[in-house]
Amino acid sequence: MRRSVLIFIIINVLVIAFLTNRVWILITLLFADGMSDAISRGELPAADAESSDTRPQLIPKIIHQTYINESVPPVWQEAQRSCIELHKGDYEYKFWTDAKSREFIAAEYPWFLDTFDGYPYPIQRADAIRYFALATYGGIYIDLDNGCNRRLDPLLSYPAWVRRTIPTGISNDAMGSVPQHPFFLRVIRSLEKYNRSWILPYITIMGSTGPLFLSVIWRRYSREGLNQGDGRVRILFPDEYQDKPWGFFLHNLGNSWHGKDVKLIFWMARHWIALTITGFLTAGVAFFVLYWVYYRFLVAGSSKGGSIRLRFPFWRRTSTKDYELLDRDDRHEV
Ligand SMILES: *[C@@H]1O[C@H](CO)[C@@H](O)[C@H](O)[C@H]1NC(C)=O
């Protein structure tokens, strides 16, 4: 094989390997069901029988919630009240307003303050503060639109847990952990690195601080063998989560911070065949453009004064003379 073609193919293989490597965690995410870490119904006491649970409680009795300021909109007040009422007396309630969150980061995590202040979307700060709150104090974080259906005591018996989302990944809308749990320490230490813009606000938020970010860290953490012993992160499945009499949470559909991007994502999901074909066509065009650039500047560029004709690697068996000429040029060039 001619050396120029070989180099071209090697470069392409490297590019493809690089791209595959970058999205590999996302691909594994599609197959990670978290079943082996599931919190099964058998180990949980029935609703209203929480006091029969004799397992040690590891997670401190703290409930964390966040909002811009103290004036919670009426649509979420009932959900908020349901959690406070059920846990009155023995749980501490920490409410993180924007002002309190910033004060806390500035005091406890000054190395993160620039990133925190620099987030373009307020929801990113709301995402980030919940990880820092859990890593610092431990407790259970609950989104303001998720009401409580029963007491959360049984969920205190795991060093850390998150909620599984269907079809893939985990969510950050309800999570629990002991203080300084290695998973949440890993999460807060990863935020800076994942603070990137993906052009679309929805994807930027998901990938930098939201559920996609959390899912990617969860996969990496598991693949490194850290998801075991005290470092294990248990998974709450939808069946134990909501819509069942024994589920822990009530979901209030008042939350709709994502707009056009979500519509775009759903549109893409509906037209995935056309989009896939377009993707392959684009890749094909890119391949030939790359080859043309490569040929034009690296191979043909050195044939002094000679006419430059575009040649593709697969149909160049025109004459042996061409081979010799190109072979010689290659040696000069490389
Ligand atoms: C709280 O934030 C909302 C939304 O930005 C705003 O409309 C409201 O005036 C704020 N309330 C107070 C007390 O600052």
The ligand as an SDF file (V2000), in Angstrom:
LIG
                    3D

 14 14  0  0  0  0  0  0  0  0999 V2000
  -37.9480   35.5510   44.7970 C   0  0  0  0  0  0  0  0  0  0  0  0
  -37.6570   35.2350   43.4260 O   0  0  0  0  0  0  0  0  0  0  0  0
  -38.7460   35.4000   42.5310 C   0  0  0  0  0  0  0  0  0  0  0  0
  -38.3280   34.9010   41.1800 C   0  0  0  0  0  0  0  0  0  0  0  0
  -37.1450   35.5140   40.7140 O   0  0  0  0  0  0  0  0  0  0  0  0
  -39.1390   36.8780   42.5340 C   0  0  0  0  0  0  0  0  0  0  0  0
  -40.2340   37.0520   41.6570 O   0  0  0  0  0  0  0  0  0  0  0  0
  -39.5020   37.3000   43.9640 C   0  0  0  0  0  0  0  0  0  0  0  0
  -39.7850   38.6710   43.9920 O   0  0  0  0  0  0  0  0  0  0  0  0
  -38.3670   36.9900   44.9290 C   0  0  0  0  0  0  0  0  0  0  0  0
  -38.8270   37.2410   46.2870 N   0  0  0  0  0  0  0  0  0  0  0  0
  -38.1070   37.9380   47.1530 C   0  0  0  0  0  0  0  0  0  0  0  0
  -38.6790   38.0400   48.5230 C   0  0  0  0  0  0  0  0  0  0  0  0
  -37.0370   38.4410   46.8890 O   0  0  0  0  0  0  0  0  0  0  0  0
  1  2  1  0
  1 10  1  0
  2  3  1  0
  3  4  1  0
  3  6  1  0
  4  5  1  0
  6  7  1  0
  6  8  1  0
  8  9  1  0
  8 10  1  0
 10 11  1  0
 11 12  1  0
 12 13  1  0
 12 14  2  0
M  END
$$$$
